[in-house]
């Protein structure tokens, strides 16, 4: 049994459940199959620690690197540089057998539930597949765990759903099956990549409440990937704001939403839809332009080409460190020096 497989939820490891230090995930581009033309710096120097039972959100525009970060944490991408330690064990040092055991400890909730579920398999077979892969060969034990997972996500009675195919379920029910599949191996951490973006507004709240309840009941560490800041206030403990492959601001959720320190975080909040119709007539200061290419990111602060507060000779030359303008609130912006 591998070191990771031997760990249980009540592990002796007392440090962070997940520790990421100076993580880089770059994808090499080649022309004609052999001529190297550069690397896409999807994740470019990210560091953070997560405690057991903590819920965090990584937010940012499309292309900021948050999904590449999630897939690196899942072991689907190998880091180009830096380290990821889970329960004290380095992902870089894992062999194929140990990596398989690691993936059993990390549940994955995909963005598109219909695309994530094979249409030619019924729900019972879909949930049995990860158990078979991880060596659970006893059929009664598999059925017990499948039923428990379906009941956990409120698909009850479980037996009524096991013989159905994905197309026979609503979008919300399909996403519950995806969550059940993530839970069936009894993981220590969940990675949810935009888990409600493909669902109707009425169903989103139900799925978010379901994830929050499961996280609390099982003391799971939850990594929530989203572009929508409006969904995280009552759902996560901390927020990490990503831009162009880097974390530009990190703080407790209420502190960041009420007192954003980085100009990019302020822009994200300004872009949120306002339910007050009277405010629709007021122009909001949202920076123009687009996120830079991760193949050739700009020098200095990567947000400076769009930043209304950019200082020539500083922001366009030197990469800002993490400042702490408020206790426990970090912002990579030269405005705080």
RAHU-V528180 format. One record per backbone hydrogen bond with DSSP energy under -1.0 kcal/mol. CO is the residue of the C=O (numbers start at 1). NH is the residue of the N-H. If there is no record, write none. Layout:
co->CO nh->NH
co->CO nh->NH
This chain:
co->2 nh->6
co->17 nh->87
co->18 nh->50
co->19 nh->85
co->20 nh->48
co->21 nh->83
co->23 nh->45
co->23 nh->46
co->24 nh->80
co->24 nh->81
co->25 nh->43
co->27 nh->40
co->29 nh->37
co->31 nh->34
co->31 nh->35
co->35 nh->31
co->38 nh->29
co->40 nh->27
co->40 nh->42
co->43 nh->25
co->46 nh->23
co->48 nh->20
co->50 nh->17
co->50 nh->18
co->51 nh->54
co->54 nh->222
co->55 nh->237
co->55 nh->238
co->56 nh->224
co->57 nh->240
co->58 nh->226
co->59 nh->242
co->61 nh->64
co->64 nh->245
co->65 nh->69
co->66 nh->70
co->67 nh->71
co->68 nh->72
co->69 nh->73
co->70 nh->74
co->71 nh->76
co->71 nh->77
co->72 nh->75
co->81 nh->24
co->83 nh->21
co->84 nh->91
co->85 nh->19
co->86 nh->89
co->89 nh->86
co->91 nh->94
co->95 nh->99
co->96 nh->100
co->97 nh->101
co->98 nh->102
co->99 nh->103
co->102 nh->105
co->105 nh->188
co->105 nh->189
co->107 nh->191
co->109 nh->193
co->112 nh->116
co->118 nh->121
co->122 nh->126
co->123 nh->127
co->124 nh->128
co->125 nh->129
co->128 nh->132
co->129 nh->133
co->130 nh->134
co->131 nh->136
co->132 nh->135
co->135 nh->137
co->138 nh->142
co->139 nh->143
co->140 nh->144
co->141 nh->145
co->142 nh->146
co->143 nh->147
co->144 nh->148
co->145 nh->149
co->146 nh->150
co->147 nh->151
co->148 nh->152
co->149 nh->153
co->150 nh->155
co->151 nh->154
co->157 nh->160
co->158 nh->161
co->158 nh->162
co->161 nh->164
co->162 nh->124
co->164 nh->123
co->165 nh->168
co->166 nh->169
co->170 nh->174
co->171 nh->175
co->172 nh->176
co->173 nh->177
co->174 nh->178
co->175 nh->179
co->176 nh->180
co->177 nh->181
co->178 nh->182
co->179 nh->183
co->180 nh->184
co->183 nh->186
co->188 nh->221
co->189 nh->107
co->190 nh->223
co->191 nh->109
co->192 nh->225
co->196 nh->199
co->200 nh->203
co->200 nh->204
co->203 nh->207
co->204 nh->208
co->205 nh->209
co->206 nh->210
co->207 nh->211
co->208 nh->212
co->209 nh->213
co->210 nh->214
co->211 nh->215
co->212 nh->216
co->213 nh->217
co->214 nh->218
co->215 nh->220
co->221 nh->190
co->222 nh->56
co->223 nh->192
co->224 nh->58
co->225 nh->194
co->228 nh->231
co->229 nh->232
co->232 nh->235
co->232 nh->236
co->237 nh->253
co->238 nh->57
co->239 nh->251
co->240 nh->59
co->241 nh->248
co->241 nh->249
co->243 nh->246
co->245 nh->44
co->246 nh->243
co->248 nh->332
co->249 nh->241
co->250 nh->330
co->251 nh->239
co->252 nh->256
co->253 nh->257
co->254 nh->258
co->255 nh->259
co->262 nh->266
co->263 nh->267
co->264 nh->268
co->265 nh->269
co->266 nh->270
co->267 nh->271
co->269 nh->272
co->276 nh->279
co->277 nh->280
co->279 nh->282
co->284 nh->286
co->294 nh->41
co->301 nh->304
co->303 nh->306
co->303 nh->307
co->307 nh->310
co->311 nh->314
co->311 nh->315
co->314 nh->317
co->314 nh->318
co->315 nh->301
co->323 nh->331
co->326 nh->329
co->330 nh->250
co->331 nh->323
co->331 nh->333
co->333 nh->336
co->334 nh->337
